[in-house]
């Protein structure tokens, strides 16, 4: 094995962490008899040689040796190597990607393309591995074939023939998933795959396999889903709960003598292949062939050899001995084991997530399915449902009252993971969490130890139950916030919670003021003072002006600018109640052109109403070479209203600026100082289409302008937003903690603008 490995000039290559001269040791480690060494080597391959999916020259040099490993039956844990090869060779670079590549990315793109070509050229070996004695290899091989092989028709035929004779349930699910992957990658085959999946969904010999077929059907051919998909899936989940656990996940295959038709073979006339399509599977020994069209017929070949089901171990056992190693792979494996301890079918959650992805915008079906799952006696299913409920609400708009109430019921469950998952989901919902308000209050009262969370590496923070209740504006959160304010170190997010509570948190003003007066103005002052300043700002507690002035005057050099900004915002929020600070603010505005001067000018205007004193400062800020400072000045000028009408031409000139957010701020300020809407609305609607994240800011302005004329461009844009099911800020692969709140705010503003609840002139 590894013939020629020492002839490769590894030292001339690099991986993510430097010279690649350690790669031969990693490759040899993958073939070790020691499970810990194998795992450490695999961790090293993903961590350095294939770091975050990157492909280096050394990654390309590894490919022949990785293929040597996967075909050697004496090597253990080969399934992990198959997965590594699939990841290295499975990168798709479509035409759109190619058009966006700049000069710095050319080498990386070429490496991806060469990796895909090299792994695809050797993908024929995966045909042999589909019936390997090692169930871990059989688990990884289907997806490798579906992702990498050039002949999808042959791959589909093999998957269908293999399914009836595969004894391991988890591997059978992988075969079905691979079929779905083929359909997604080769759309001309989607109808054929969908037809087969539909048969599996209705006839397969296990509820897990039927659920897997429905999940893949939702992904690649959603029109083929049954009309009653919710009760069908709910029934399958009940069936899975009541079925006795099989040893190692094995099930006897359907076939002759079992009383059921083989699930991988056509069973009736309506599943007959189309004319010209393939009807036989390729041989396990079939070599890779040249490229061909995906729907071309293939020549008949010998069928794959069926394995004897009796001596075959489960896929889990086939992954090799599980050892504890100080590696990322080992840590993830440990977390996976903890998460799935006691689960009868740990793969069920993945199937349901796949099904939800496929159901996409069918919010009603998805909500009903999750509601049924939240009523399950199986805690694991409820944990999965809670988490998936968060994902659904985060991305899609809909009526969620029943679902939220059911999530709230989980707060009383004695299983800590379930209650914690529910509180984290509710924390993100803000006003939508109202149906769970009483459940949140009950949990808050029952768990005072969870009011504040502490970590070794950072400041304490409020518990998710406290935040969820505060974000509802529920006064029952006040005692928890009061207790948090009495701790030696105040939770970093207590001020934001106070802001959500509004007037209900007014009793906390005294303790906020007292704690601010005690803050030592050293290098840690910002961390200690900023939560208190945020709370006082939200409450507009002008009686705290002396304490805020002390912070403003004594801000240390370290992060002093941040601390002064927080103090100035508080004084601005206090308005005329901060009149005591006017002399200090006048001194600060004498340094025009700086961010602090603009912030001081805003506070001075709020406290004194002296436009003559602040206008020159803000005009100069509008000329800053820093976009952020210009935006701040524009917003402050807008607050002056008609008193700043003289800057209208300058603001109008900014409507053509390259920075979109500055254009938006300038357009809004232009309307506020001039009252003219035509230019403002045109600029705002253009920005609306260019960047979805400005929509809340735009809608706020449109709502303040007054009733939007029926039939206008603005009315069309607002109504189009209201009928969209997708949240405006939903992202694939990421989200923000305030995304739901921001989207619900956008919807409310759109309705307000359309019904004319705002004030001001109209176009």
Secondary structure, 3 states (H helix, E strand, C coil): CCCCHHHCCHHHCEECCEECCCHHHHHHHHCCCCHHHHHHHHHHHHHHHCHHHCCCHHHHHHHHHHHHHHCCCCCCCHHHHHHHHHHHHCCCCCHHHHHHCCHHHHHHHHHHHHHHHHHHHCCCHHHHHCCCCCHHHHHHHHHHHHHHCCCHHHHHHHHHHHHCCCCEHHHHHHHHHHHHHHHHHCHHHHHHHHHHHHHHHHHCCCHHHHHHHHHHHHHHCHHHCCCCHHHHHHHHHHHHHHCCCCHHHECCCCCCCCCCCCCCCCCCHHHCCCCCCCCCCCCCCCCCCCCCCCCCCCCCCCCCCCCCCCCCCCCCHHHCCCCCCCCHHHHHHHHHHHHCCCCCCCCHHHHHHHHHHHHCCCHHHHHHHHHHHHCCCCHHHHHHHHHHHHHHHHHECCCCHHHHHHHHHHHHCCCHHHHHHHHHHHHCCHHHHHHHHHHHHHHHHHCHHHCEEEECCEEEEECHHHHHHHHCCCHHHHHHHHHHHCCCCCCCCHHHHHHHHHHHHHHHHHHHHHHHHCCCCCCCHHHHHHHHHHHHHHHCCHHHHHHHHHHHHHCCCCCHHHHHHHHHHHHHHHHHHHHHHHHHHHHHCCCCCCHHHHHHHHHHHHHHCCHHHHHHHHHHHCCCCCHHHHHHHHHHHHHHHHHHHHHHHHHHHHHHCCCHHHHHHHHHHHHHHHCCCHHHHHHHHHHHHHCHHHHHHHHHHHHHHCCCCCCCHHHHHHHHHHHCCECCCCECCECCCCHHHHHHHHHHHHHHHHHCCCCCCCC
